[in-house]
């Protein structure tokens, strides 16, 4: 499953970087469920998401490994975990481009493979997953622009 997006954020690249490169700060922008981030070391994290589902809530546990870090331009990571008893593996990256003193373009890409029962439903899941990711990045944009305006 391939997901991607791009948005322009009215905030300095440094402010955007400080959020996207910190799993705890990035998770604070998630409006689709409760997220807990456990830092293992500087490149490894355990992420637990209590995601609301159509019929029942799901708990998702992911091991996240930061695989590429180019401050303040790029961060990439891989994930491994399980959703509804089936494996999920993937990679993702966020690239930041400074368009002006307080304007940053955020471009993101994620590729994931679902196994088990969900693997057969991947084509049907891709649309809702893209919408959820778009909503998450919109929430991040709104939060960062509010912080920039407030000078926080």
N, C-alpha and C positions, 0 to 999 in steps of 0.2 A: 504494500500500500504506500503510495507516494502522496505526501502532503506538502504544500508550500504556500508562501505568502510574502507580502511586502507591505510596509506601511511607513509613512513619514511621521516623525514625532517631533513636536516643537519643544525640544529640550537639547541640552548639550550632549555630545557623544559620550562624555565622561559620566554624566548622570545615567544615561541609558546603560552604559557598560557596567556601572556599579550595581545595577539591578540584575541584568541578564547573566552576569558572571557569578552571582550569589544565589544558589538554589533557594535559600530561605526567603530572600527578598523577592525573587521571581515567583515563588509559590504564593506569596501574599497577594498577588494579582489574580489568582485563580478564583473564579466565582462559581465554578461548576462542582465543587465538592471540597471536603476537608482534606488538606494536604499536611503530612508530617514529613519533615526532612531530618534525617539523622546523618551527621557528618562522620564518616569513617576516617578519612584523612583528606588532604588537600585536593585529591582527584577522585575520590570515591564517596558515594552517598547512597543511602537507602531511602527510597521515597515510598511512602504509603499514602494512597489516595482512597478516600471513601467517596466513591462516585455514585450519584443518584442514578438509578436505572429506570427503564420504562415499567418493568414489573417488580423489580426488587433492587435495592442498592447493592453495589459491588465494591469489594475491597480489592485494590490492586497494589501489589508490592513490586517495586522495580529496583534493581541495582543499576545505578548510573555511574559511568566512568567518564571523566573528562579526558578526551583523546587529543585535543588540539586547543591551544590557548595562545592567542596573539593579541595581547593587550594594546589598545582598547578596540580592536577591529573584529576579532573573530573568536568564537568559542564553538567547539564541537564535542559531541559526546556519543557514547553508545549506551544502550539499555538492554537489560535482560530481566525477565520476570515471568509472571503468570497472570492470566486473566481468566476467570471462570474455569480454572483447572487446566487451561491450555497455555503453552509457552508463547511469549512475545519477545522478539529480538528486533533491535533497530538501531539506527544511527540518525543523528540530526545535527544541524549547525545553525548558528546565527551569525550573520555578517552585518557590521555597522559601517556606514559611510557618512562622513561629515559633509553635509551639503551647505552649511552655513554656520555661523557662530552658535546659533541655538536651533539648528535643524538637522536631524539625523534620520537617515534611511535605514530601516531594519529589514533585512531580508532573511527569511528562514526556510529551511528545508528539512523534512523528516521522512525517512523510509523505514517501514516496519513490516515485519512478517508475523502473522498470527498463526498459531498451530492449534491442534485439537479441534473441538467442535466449532470454535469461532473461525477457524481457517477457511471453511467453506462459505462463510458469510462475508468474507472480506470485501467483495465488491459492494455489498449492501451497506456495510459499515463505513466505507470511505467517505461518503457524503456527510453523514452526521459527525464523523470525526473531524473533517475539514471545517465544518461549521463551528464545532466546539473550539477548535484551535483558533479560528478567526476571532471568535468571541473573546477568548483568553488574551490574544494579542491586542484587541481593541481595548480591553480592560486595562492592560499594561500601559498602553498609549495614554489613556485618560488619566491614569494615576500619575504617570511621569510628567505629563503636561500640567497637571494641577500642582505637583511639587515644584516644577520649574517656575510657574507663575507666583507661587507663594514664597519662592526663594528658599525652600527647605533644603 
